[in-house]
Amino acid sequence: MYTLDQIVTTKKNHVCGSNKWKIIRVGADLKLKCEGCGRIVLMPSYELDKKIKQSN
């Protein structure tokens, strides 16, 4: 289960080099903001489950 303002670490790095993402919206889809460059992406939670390494 994901919560608002939670920081998650992905297995692969984003193109900017960071692998830390902040969850800024929770619902049917999750809205994630890259901590390195500020890019925002929408992703279903089941897809994030596959890409996640750890959550803090």
C-alpha distances in whole Angstrom, upper triangle without the diagonal:
4,7,10,13,10,13,12,15,16,18,21,22,23,26,27,26,23,19,17,15,14,12,14,13,10,11,12,12,11,14,14,18,19,20,24,25,23,23,20,18,16,14,12,9,10,13,11,10,14,15,12,14,13,10,12
4,7,9,7,10,9,13,14,17,19,20,20,24,24,23,20,17,15,12,11,8,10,10,7,10,11,11,9,11,11,14,16,17,20,22,20,19,17,16,14,12,11,8,11,13,10,10,14,14,12,14,12,9,10
4,6,6,9,10,14,16,20,21,22,21,25,24,24,21,18,15,12,10,7,9,8,7,10,13,12,10,11,11,14,16,16,20,21,19,19,17,16,15,14,14,11,15,16,13,14,17,17,14,16,14,10,11
4,5,9,11,15,17,21,22,22,21,24,23,23,20,18,15,12,8,6,6,6,6,10,13,12,9,10,10,12,14,15,18,19,16,17,14,15,14,14,15,13,17,17,15,16,19,18,16,18,16,12,12
4,6,10,13,16,19,20,20,19,22,21,21,17,16,12,9,6,5,6,8,10,13,16,15,11,10,9,10,12,11,15,17,14,15,14,15,15,15,17,15,18,19,15,17,20,18,16,17,15,11,10
4,6,10,13,16,18,18,18,21,20,20,16,14,10,8,6,5,8,10,10,14,16,15,11,11,10,11,12,12,15,17,15,16,15,15,15,15,16,13,16,17,13,14,17,15,13,14,11,8,7
4,7,10,14,15,14,15,18,17,16,12,10,7,6,5,6,10,12,13,16,18,16,12,12,9,9,10,9,12,15,13,14,14,14,15,15,16,14,17,16,12,14,16,14,11,11,9,6,6
4,7,10,12,12,13,16,16,15,11,8,6,5,6,8,11,13,13,16,18,15,12,12,9,10,10,10,13,15,14,15,14,14,14,13,14,12,14,13,9,10,12,10,7,8,6,4,6
4,7,9,9,11,14,14,12,9,6,5,6,9,11,15,17,17,19,20,18,14,14,11,12,10,10,12,15,15,15,15,15,16,15,16,14,15,14,10,11,12,9,6,6,5,6,8
4,6,7,9,12,13,11,9,5,7,8,11,12,16,17,17,20,20,17,14,14,12,12,11,12,13,15,15,15,15,14,15,13,15,13,14,11,8,10,9,6,4,5,7,9,11
4,7,10,13,14,12,11,7,10,11,15,16,20,21,21,23,22,20,17,18,15,16,14,15,15,17,18,17,18,16,17,15,17,15,15,13,10,11,9,6,6,5,9,11,14
4,7,9,11,9,9,7,10,12,15,17,20,22,22,24,23,20,18,18,15,15,13,14,14,15,17,15,16,15,17,15,17,17,17,14,12,13,11,8,9,9,12,14,17
4,6,8,5,5,5,8,10,14,16,19,21,22,24,24,21,18,17,14,13,10,11,10,12,14,13,15,14,17,16,19,18,19,16,14,16,14,10,11,11,13,15,17
4,5,5,6,6,9,9,13,15,17,19,21,23,23,19,17,15,12,11,8,10,9,9,11,10,12,11,14,14,18,18,19,16,14,16,15,12,13,13,15,16,18
4,5,8,9,12,13,16,18,20,22,24,26,26,22,20,18,15,13,10,12,10,9,12,10,13,13,16,17,20,21,22,19,17,20,18,15,16,17,19,20,22
4,6,9,11,12,15,18,19,22,24,26,27,23,20,18,15,12,9,10,7,6,10,9,13,14,18,19,22,23,24,21,19,21,21,17,17,18,19,20,21
4,7,9,12,15,18,20,23,25,27,28,24,21,19,16,14,10,10,7,9,12,12,15,16,19,19,22,23,24,20,18,20,19,16,16,16,17,18,19
4,6,8,12,15,17,20,22,24,25,22,19,17,13,11,7,7,5,8,10,11,13,14,17,17,20,20,21,19,16,18,18,14,13,13,14,15,15
4,7,10,13,16,18,19,22,23,19,16,15,12,11,8,8,8,11,12,12,13,13,16,15,18,17,18,16,13,15,14,11,10,10,11,11,13
4,7,10,13,16,17,20,21,18,15,13,10,9,6,6,7,10,11,11,12,13,15,15,17,16,18,16,13,14,15,12,10,10,10,9,10
4,7,9,12,13,16,18,15,11,10,6,5,5,5,8,10,9,9,9,10,12,12,14,13,16,14,11,13,14,11,10,11,11,10,11
4,6,9,11,15,17,14,10,8,6,5,7,7,10,12,10,11,9,11,12,12,15,14,17,16,12,15,17,14,12,14,12,10,10
4,6,7,11,13,11,7,6,5,6,9,10,14,15,12,12,10,10,10,10,12,11,14,14,11,13,16,14,12,15,13,11,11
4,7,10,13,11,8,6,6,7,10,11,15,15,12,12,9,10,10,12,13,13,17,16,14,16,19,17,16,19,17,14,15
4,7,10,8,6,5,7,10,13,15,18,18,14,14,11,10,9,10,11,11,15,15,13,16,19,18,17,20,19,16,16
4,7,7,5,7,9,12,16,17,21,21,18,17,13,12,10,10,10,9,13,14,12,14,17,17,16,19,18,15,16
4,5,6,9,12,15,18,20,24,23,20,19,15,14,11,10,9,9,12,14,13,15,18,18,18,21,20,18,19
4,7,10,13,17,20,22,25,25,22,20,16,14,10,9,7,8,10,12,12,14,16,17,18,21,21,19,21
4,7,10,13,16,19,21,21,18,16,13,10,6,5,4,6,9,10,10,12,14,15,15,19,19,17,20
4,6,10,13,15,18,18,15,14,10,8,6,5,6,6,10,10,8,11,14,13,13,16,16,14,16
4,7,10,13,16,15,12,10,7,6,5,6,9,10,13,12,11,14,16,14,14,18,17,15,17
4,7,9,12,12,9,8,6,5,6,8,10,11,14,12,10,13,15,13,12,15,15,13,14
4,6,9,8,6,6,4,7,9,11,14,14,17,16,13,16,18,15,14,16,16,14,15
4,5,6,5,5,6,8,11,13,16,16,19,16,14,17,17,14,14,15,15,14,15
4,6,6,8,10,12,15,16,19,19,21,19,16,19,20,16,15,16,15,14,14
4,6,8,11,13,17,18,21,21,23,21,18,21,21,17,17,17,17,17,17
4,6,9,12,16,18,21,22,24,21,19,22,22,19,19,20,20,19,20
4,6,10,13,16,19,20,22,20,18,21,22,19,18,20,20,19,19
4,7,10,13,17,18,20,18,16,20,20,17,17,19,20,19,20
4,7,10,14,15,18,16,14,18,19,16,16,19,19,18,19
4,6,10,12,15,12,11,15,16,14,15,18,18,17,19
4,7,10,12,10,10,14,15,14,15,18,19,18,20
4,6,8,7,7,10,11,11,12,16,17,16,19
4,6,5,7,9,11,11,12,16,17,16,19
4,5,5,6,9,10,10,14,14,13,16
4,5,5,7,9,10,14,15,15,18
4,5,5,7,9,13,14,15,18
4,5,5,6,10,11,11,14
4,6,6,9,10,10,14
4,6,9,11,13,16
4,7,9,11,15
4,6,8,11
4,7,10
4,7
4
